[in-house]
């Protein structure tokens, strides 16, 4: 493969990866995993995304569908009732999901 072909291939790959990230329907609020906001179990963003995707079909759709937006504001916290705190604010009108537009969604965590 020539240097030019390799550069074109790499540019195409980066464009595809960037498009996928731009369409991701999950965002993490700054400080979501600070000790005060995640005092039961620590998760990375990838682990939290996987956990929430596997929790229900509706959450998976919020994460996978580009019209939907799921915001994680707190990680696994509150020792007496462990949960993530999320919201569906910012979802487009075409996101037909029980969580779209909702505030303060509590999803149990281990």
ROMAR-59573 format. One record per residue (C-alpha): residue in three letters; x negated, y negated, z negated. Coordinates in steps of 0.1 Angstrom, whole numbers. Layout:
<rs>
R   pamar       u       v       w
R     Ala       X       Y       Z
...
</rs>
This chain:
<rs>
R   pamar       u       v       w
R     Unk       0       0       0
R     Unk     -14     -34      10
R     Unk     -18     -61     -16
R     Unk      11     -81       1
R     Unk      34     -51       0
R     Unk      26     -44     -36
R     Unk      33     -81     -45
R     Unk      66     -80     -27
R     Unk      76     -47     -44
R     Unk      67     -62     -78
R     Unk      86     -94     -71
R     Unk     117     -73     -62
R     Unk     114     -52     -93
R     Unk     111     -82    -115
R     Unk     142     -98     -98
R     Unk     162     -67    -105
R     Unk     151     -65    -141
R     Unk     158    -102    -146
R     Unk     193     -99    -131
R     Unk     201     -70    -155
R     Unk     190     -90    -185
R     Unk     210    -120    -174
R     Unk     241     -99    -172
R     Unk     236     -83    -206
R     Unk     267     -90    -227
R     Unk     250     -90    -261
R     Unk     231    -118    -277
R     Unk     215    -121    -311
R     Unk     218    -153    -330
R     Unk     185    -166    -344
R     Unk     180    -152    -378
R     Unk     204    -123    -373
R     Unk     178     -99    -388
R     Unk     164    -121    -415
R     Unk     163    -104    -449
R     Unk     194    -123    -461
R     Unk     213    -113    -430
R     Unk     201     -77    -428
R     Unk     196     -64    -463
R     Unk     210     -28    -460
R     Unk     191     -14    -430
R     Unk     167     -31    -405
R     Unk     174     -27    -368
R     Unk     155     -39    -338
R     Unk     176     -56    -311
R     Unk     174     -24    -290
R     Unk     185      -2    -319
R     Unk     214     -25    -328
R     Unk     225     -25    -291
R     Unk     224      12    -290
R     Unk     242      16    -323
R     Unk     270      -8    -314
R     Unk     273       7    -278
R     Unk     278      41    -294
R     Unk     303      29    -320
R     Unk     332      25    -297
R     Unk     342      22    -260
R     Unk     354     -14    -266
R     Unk     320     -25    -280
R     Unk     302      -6    -252
R     Unk     323     -25    -227
R     Unk     315     -59    -244
R     Unk     278     -51    -241
R     Unk     279     -36    -206
R     Unk     304     -58    -188
R     Unk     289     -91    -176
R     Unk     322    -110    -181
R     Unk     321    -101    -218
R     Unk     299    -115    -244
R     Unk     292    -100    -278
R     Unk     272    -121    -303
R     Unk     254    -105    -332
R     Unk     252    -131    -360
R     Unk     242    -107    -389
R     Unk     225     -73    -389
R     Unk     234     -44    -412
R     Unk     241     -63    -445
R     Unk     263     -65    -476
R     Unk     254     -35    -497
R     Unk     289     -31    -512
R     Unk     304     -29    -477
R     Unk     276     -24    -451
R     Unk     284     -39    -417
R     Unk     272     -60    -387
R     Unk     289     -93    -382
R     Unk     297    -101    -345
R     Unk     320    -122    -324
R     Unk     333    -122    -289
R     Unk     332    -160    -284
R     Unk     320    -169    -249
R     Unk     336    -141    -231
R     Unk     352    -151    -197
R     Unk     389    -148    -191
R     Unk     383    -118    -170
R     Unk     370     -99    -200
R     Unk     400     -79    -211
R     Unk     389     -65    -244
R     Unk     402     -64    -280
R     Unk     370     -82    -291
R     Unk     369    -109    -265
R     Unk     373    -144    -281
R     Unk     374    -130    -316
R     Unk     354    -143    -346
R     Unk     339    -124    -376
R     Unk     341     -89    -363
R     Unk     328     -65    -390
R     Unk     315     -32    -376
R     Unk     305      -6    -403
R     Unk     269       5    -404
R     Unk     251      32    -423
</rs>
